[in-house]
Each structure stands twice: as C-alpha cells, then as structure tokens.
Amino acid sequence: MLTPSPRRLNLIIMGDSQAAIDAVSCHIIGVDPKTVDHLRLASERGFGSLDLDRIAISGDVTLEEAKTRAKGFKVGLMRVEKYFEGSKISAYAGPPPEPERTDYCWGGCPGAIEEAIEILRQFDAETDNKLPHMHIVFGAYDGPIDAKPGEPIIFIGDCARYDGKVGDKLIKIESLYQDRSGKDPHHAKHDDIYAKMASVSAKFAFAKKGEPVRLTGCPVSVAEQLLMLCSVSSVQNPIMDPKNAIKFNKAYLSWRAKTLADRVRGKPYQIHGATLRGDSAPIVEPPKN
C-alpha cells in the first residue's frame, strides 16, 4: 500500500511481504530489483516475488504517481565527507580495522550520522544554521584536520584513531576496536535512550574547552549521534520537545513495562534460534532451483 506522509511529500510504503515492499520501492526510484543481489537471492529462495504482476499494489498513490514524485532521485553510495560537503560539518574518514577488509565503513557510524542529521532536518528546518562549524572523524584517519580554535572536534566509534597536530595541539586517539567474532549477539547488552542521553550529555558537559570528544561504540547509534549534534548546537532535542514528550514517554514506559514483565516471567529479551513470527512471518515458497 502506498500512501503520502502527512509531513512532507514522502511516501509511506507498507505491505505483508518484505520482498514485495523492496521490489516496489526499487521500481519507484528506477532500479530493477533483480539487479540487487540480496533481493534476487531472497526471491530465489522463496521469500517473495519481485515481479510487479505478482504484487497487489493499492493505496492513495498509484505506482506511476510515486515514480513521478521520485523523478531525479540519485541512486548510489556517498562517502560521509562528500555528504556533508558545503555544510558546517567537516567530516573525515579513514579505513575501518583490518578484519572489516574494506577501505571505508559503508554504513555503521558514518551512515548513522547521515540518518541523524536527516531526522533533525525533518524536525527543525533551521538545523543546519544552528550547528557550529564542527569536525567529525571516523576510522583510522591520518590526514589534516582543519579546525580553528574553539571548533568542536569529535571522534566517532571504537575504531577511530588519530595521531597528529590540530593547530599547535597534539591529538592522539587510540583505537578501542575489538574483533566482533569474539562477541556473542545473544548476550549483548544495550543502553536505553535515557541512558544514552545522560552519557552523551555528560561527555560534552564535562569536556574541557578546545579538547576533542570521543563517542565509543561499534557502531555509535543514530540516537547517540543525534544527541551529539544537539549537545554541540542550539538544535532542540526532539525527544525533549513538548510536542513529542508525552507520546514518546508513553511508548517508552510501555516498552519498559513489557520488558520488565517478560524478565519476571523468565522470558529472555533475545531468543536464540527459530521463533514464532506471527502475522509478520514471510510466506516461503519452494526455491526455484
């Protein structure tokens, strides 16, 4: 089902087949879904069709109208330095650790900050004007950082590493990266949003003027990078905005009550192995090959 978003000319795309949702989304922006490897492989293994003639499309917007709205949409990955070019954010990115085996982290921390800034731009049209000129560093960066005195310098992620001078000051940031193969995702711990808010706010509140700040994590979440941008600027934190606070806290308290009740009943937050998906379970057909 295609329906317009109430806030902008964006589309809300909903469905009961993830393969169909992605296939229709591809057609809207002019991409053949069969050329997207993970969609093609999922379809071949029976997780839904990518063919439009096997997908029922309904809603307030036709597929052709959706394509018209998306005309001019640019497809492709963009490095974080290029993404913020011309803005008040100067981004610098080096390669991730060797186990990642790439020259750039496509996603992770750089991807999270791009999502964070877009959330703030939706919330406050003056976001870019309210930001100070700031410098954000990802990965093992070894080039110059052209920061003037007083401009925030922020290192993002466990793999951030730097050893050099900014102005007349020597900055040395060591990598904290740990190989993920030794981590167990079924026993991973997480901080809720208020813990993240307290942690990020404290780092910037107690940082000495002119000293760089580092956010740890692998990756550093969208929420933490959003809170970071709010902490160094006059952009209002969306979570604390009066228009959102009641709805947000109602949802937050409902979630906390549910997880607490599950814990009392001995039900783990994460379940290892197959689990009941209910109505959201994909309809699996026999593989084509």
C-alpha positions in Angstrom: 0.0 0.0 0.0 1.3 3.4 -1.0 0.2 6.5 1.0 1.6 10.0 1.3 3.3 11.1 4.5 1.5 13.8 6.4 4.7 15.9 7.0 6.2 16.0 3.5 5.8 14.7 0.0 7.4 11.4 1.2 5.7 8.1 0.7 4.8 5.5 3.3 5.1 2.0 1.9 3.6 -0.9 3.8 3.0 -4.5 3.0 2.9 -8.1 4.2 5.9 -9.2 2.1 9.3 -7.6 2.6 10.4 -8.7 -0.8 7.4 -7.0 -2.4 8.0 -3.8 -0.4 11.6 -3.6 -1.5 10.7 -4.5 -5.1 8.1 -1.8 -5.4 10.5 0.7 -3.7 13.1 -0.2 -6.3 10.7 0.4 -9.2 9.7 3.8 -7.7 13.4 5.0 -7.8 14.1 3.4 -11.2 16.1 0.3 -10.1 15.4 -3.2 -11.4 15.1 -5.2 -8.1 16.5 -8.3 -9.8 19.8 -6.4 -10.1 20.0 -6.0 -6.3 21.8 -9.2 -5.2 20.2 -9.7 -1.7 16.7 -9.2 -3.1 17.3 -11.6 -6.0 18.8 -14.2 -3.7 15.9 -13.9 -1.2 13.4 -14.3 -4.1 15.2 -17.3 -5.5 15.0 -18.9 -2.0 11.2 -18.4 -1.8 10.9 -15.3 0.3 8.6 -13.5 -2.1 8.3 -12.4 -5.7 10.0 -9.4 -7.2 7.6 -9.3 -10.2 5.1 -6.5 -10.3 2.5 -8.6 -11.9 2.5 -10.8 -8.8 2.3 -7.9 -6.3 -1.0 -6.3 -5.5 -0.5 -2.5 -5.1 -3.1 -0.3 -3.5 -3.3 2.9 -1.6 -3.8 6.6 -2.1 -1.0 6.9 -4.6 -0.5 4.9 -7.7 2.8 3.4 -8.7 3.1 5.9 -11.6 2.4 8.8 -9.3 5.1 7.5 -6.9 7.6 7.3 -9.8 6.8 10.9 -10.7 7.5 12.1 -7.2 10.8 10.2 -7.2 11.9 11.6 -10.5 15.5 12.7 -10.3 16.3 10.5 -7.3 20.0 9.7 -7.2 21.0 6.1 -6.6 24.3 5.2 -5.1 26.5 5.3 -2.0 28.1 8.5 -0.9 31.1 8.8 1.4 30.4 10.9 4.6 33.0 13.6 3.5 31.0 14.2 0.3 27.7 14.0 2.0 28.5 17.0 4.3 30.4 19.0 1.7 29.3 22.6 1.8 27.8 22.3 5.3 29.1 23.3 8.7 30.1 19.7 9.4 33.6 18.8 8.1 33.8 15.0 8.1 37.0 13.0 7.8 37.1 9.2 7.3 39.8 6.7 7.4 39.6 2.9 6.8 37.9 0.6 9.4 40.0 -2.1 11.2 41.7 -4.8 9.1 39.0 -7.5 10.0 36.5 -5.4 8.0 38.6 -5.8 4.9 37.4 -2.6 3.3 38.9 0.9 2.7 35.8 2.6 4.1 33.0 1.8 6.5 29.9 1.7 4.3 27.2 2.1 7.0 28.0 1.9 10.7 29.0 5.2 12.2 29.2 7.3 9.0 25.8 6.0 7.9 24.3 6.7 11.3 25.3 10.4 11.4 23.7 10.9 7.9 20.5 9.4 9.3 20.7 11.5 12.4 21.1 14.8 10.6 18.2 14.0 8.3 16.0 13.3 11.4 16.9 16.7 12.8 16.3 18.4 9.5 12.8 16.9 9.4 12.2 18.1 13.0 13.8 21.6 12.6 14.2 23.3 9.2 16.9 25.6 10.8 19.1 22.7 11.9 22.0 23.5 9.5 22.0 27.1 10.5 22.0 26.3 14.2 25.1 24.0 14.0 28.5 25.4 14.8 31.3 24.6 12.3 32.5 21.2 13.7 34.8 18.4 12.7 33.8 14.8 12.9 36.3 11.9 12.4 35.6 8.3 11.6 38.0 5.3 11.3 41.8 5.4 11.2 42.2 8.9 9.7 45.8 10.2 9.2 45.2 13.4 7.2 44.9 17.0 8.4 42.0 18.3 10.5 41.5 22.0 9.6 39.9 23.1 12.8 40.0 26.7 14.1 40.4 27.3 17.8 37.1 26.6 19.7 35.6 24.5 16.9 34.3 21.1 18.2 36.4 18.0 17.2 34.5 14.7 17.7 35.9 11.2 17.1 33.1 8.6 16.5 33.4 4.9 17.1 35.7 2.4 18.7 37.8 2.2 15.6 38.5 5.9 15.4 42.3 6.5 15.5 44.4 9.7 15.1 47.9 10.8 15.9 48.7 14.3 14.7 48.5 18.0 15.3 45.5 20.2 15.0 46.8 23.8 15.0 49.6 23.7 17.6 48.0 21.0 19.7 49.0 17.3 19.5 46.0 14.9 19.5 46.4 11.2 20.0 43.3 8.9 19.8 43.9 5.2 20.2 41.7 2.5 18.6 39.4 0.6 21.0 38.2 -1.8 18.4 37.6 -5.4 19.4 37.1 -8.2 16.8 33.4 -8.9 16.6 33.9 -12.6 16.0 34.5 -12.9 19.8 31.2 -11.3 20.7 28.0 -13.2 21.4 25.0 -11.3 20.0 22.6 -13.4 22.2 24.1 -11.9 25.3 24.6 -8.3 24.1 23.7 -5.5 26.4 22.2 -2.2 25.4 21.6 1.2 27.0 18.1 2.6 26.7 17.6 6.1 25.2 17.7 7.9 28.6 21.0 6.2 29.5 22.4 7.3 26.1 21.1 10.8 26.6 22.8 11.0 30.0 26.1 9.6 28.7 26.3 11.8 25.6 25.2 15.0 27.5 27.8 14.3 30.3 30.7 13.9 27.8 30.0 17.3 26.3 29.1 19.0 29.6 32.4 17.9 31.3 34.7 18.2 28.2 37.4 20.9 28.6 37.0 23.7 26.1 39.0 23.0 22.9 39.6 19.3 23.8 38.3 16.7 21.4 35.4 14.4 22.5 35.1 10.7 21.7 31.9 8.7 21.4 32.6 5.0 21.9 30.7 2.1 20.3 30.7 -0.2 17.3 28.7 1.3 15.8 27.7 4.5 17.6 24.0 4.6 17.2 21.8 7.0 15.3 20.3 8.2 18.6 23.7 8.9 20.2 24.9 10.9 17.1 21.6 12.8 17.0 22.1 13.6 20.7 25.7 14.6 20.0 24.5 17.1 17.3 22.0 18.6 19.7 24.6 18.8 22.5 27.0 21.0 20.5 24.3 23.2 19.0 21.1 25.1 19.7 19.0 22.4 17.9 16.2 21.2 20.2 16.5 17.5 21.2 13.3 16.0 19.6 12.8 13.6 22.5 12.5 16.5 25.0 10.4 18.7 22.7 7.0 19.4 24.4 5.1 18.3 21.3 6.8 14.8 21.4 7.5 14.3 25.1 4.1 12.8 26.1 3.8 10.4 23.2 7.5 9.4 23.4 7.4 8.7 27.1 4.1 6.8 26.9 5.7 4.5 24.3 8.9 4.3 26.3 7.2 3.4 29.6 5.0 0.8 27.8 8.2 -0.8 26.4 9.9 -0.8 29.7 6.9 -2.3 31.4 6.7 -5.1 28.8 10.4 -6.0 29.1 10.2 -6.0 32.9 7.2 -8.3 32.8 9.0 -10.6 30.5 12.0 -10.7 32.7 9.8 -11.5 35.8 8.3 -14.4 33.8 11.8 -15.6 32.9 11.4 -14.8 29.2 14.7 -13.6 27.7 14.9 -10.4 25.6 16.7 -12.2 22.9 15.8 -15.8 21.8 18.4 -18.0 20.2 17.1 -19.9 17.2 13.8 -20.1 15.4 11.0 -18.2 17.0 7.3 -17.5 16.2 6.9 -14.5 13.9 3.1 -14.4 13.9 1.5 -12.5 11.0 4.8 -10.9 10.1 6.3 -14.2 9.1 7.3 -14.4 5.4 5.4 -16.7 3.1 8.1 -19.1 2.0 7.7 -20.9 -1.3 9.8 -23.8 -2.6 13.1 -22.5 -4.1 13.2 -22.1 -7.8 16.4 -24.1 -8.2 
